[in-house]
Amino acid sequence: MSGADGTAAPPARRRRGPQGWRRAGRVVSGVLLLLLGVVGLFVPVLQGVLLLVAGVAVLAPVFPPARRVLVAVHRRWPRLRRATRRRERYA
């Protein structure tokens, strides 16, 4: 489309709704938890494995590889399934 004076109309901006912001927040928080988990593996104060599992649980609805890891964790430690399923209901 061109304007009345023959110039091209500016491209339409894509609006990011609440779902887009929620997804972005989930990705940022999941990556942050994963980074803290890696640091926690080497620092005795942080619980590295717990933070890694939490990061994967946050990223699972967004990234299929994280979902596969979470399914493998559920198979290995069935008691964790209840905690992560509860968290998914509130997501």
Secondary structure, DSSP 8 states (H G I E B T S, - for coil): -B-TTS-B---------HHHHHHHHHHHHHHHHHHHHHHHHHSTTS-HHHHHHHHHHHHTTT-HHHHHHHHHHHHH-HHHHHHHHHHHHT-
